[in-house]
Amino acid sequence: MVGRRSLRFAQSRLKSAVGRRQKRYAVLIEKSATGYSAYLPDLPGCVAAAKTLEEVQKLIREAVEMHIESMQEHGEPIPEPTTLVDSITVTA
């Protein structure tokens, strides 16, 4: 039964993705005293926190999917990604 339920879930996700294009959002992950937090500047309110880096990466992906799904259900426009990410190396 679990296999069928998983298959139905995957099929419904695929069906809802038809006709949509992929967007690449910048995710900022910060180390804290108790673990890690993550957020997307282009999706205000979409955040995650966890004890490990791997867990926060998993949770922020799930949070983004739920956030976008909720926006679609409420007829809200999905923001375009605009945040650019870069890094520099300095002597310190």
N, C-alpha and C positions, 0 to 999 in steps of 0.2 A: 504493500500500500504506500509506503514511503516513496518508493521509486516512481510510482504513478503521480503522486502529488508533486514531486520534484519536477517531473517531466511537464506537467500542466503549468506549473509556475514558470518554467523556462520558456514554454510556448507562449504564455501570455506576455512575458517580458519582450520576447522577440516580436510578437504581433504589435505591441505598443511602440516598438522602436522603428517599425517600418515607416519610411517617409521622412524620418528625422535625420539630421546630419550630426556628426560628432563635433563636439566643441572641446577645446583644450584649455582648461583653467589652471592658473597658478595656485598652488597650495603652499601656504607658509606654515612650517612646523617649528615650534619653539620648545626648547628644553626648559623645564621648570624644576622646582625643588622636589616635586613628587612624581615627575614623569615627563610627558610631552603633551602639548596642545597643538591643534591645527585649525586653520581657518582659510577661507577663500575671500580675498578682497572684493572679487566681482560678484559674490553671492552673500550679501550681508545676512548675518544670523546663522549661517551654516558653519558649525564648529564641532570639534570633537576633542576629547581628552582621554589619555590612557597612561598606564605605567610604563609601557614599552613603545619603542618606535614602530615596531611591526604592528602592534595593536592599534595605535593611533592612525596609521596609514590605512588599515582595514576599515576602521570606524569612519574616517572622513570620506572614504569612497562611498560607503553605505549612506552617510548623511547627505552627500551631494545627490545621490540617486533619489532619496526620499524628498529632499528639498525641491528638486526640479519636478518630480512627480506631483507634489502638492501644488506647486505654482501652476502646472498645466491643468490640474483638476479645478483650480479656482480661476482659470482663464487669464492668468497673469503672464506677461511676456517673459521669456527666458533671457536674462541679460547676456550680451555678447561678452566674451573674455576680452579685457582691455589691459590687464595688469601685465607688465613685462618684468621678467626676473633676470638678474645679472649678478655676478659676483666679481670681486676684485681681490687681488693679493697684495698685501702690504708688509713691510718689515715692521715688526712691533717688538 
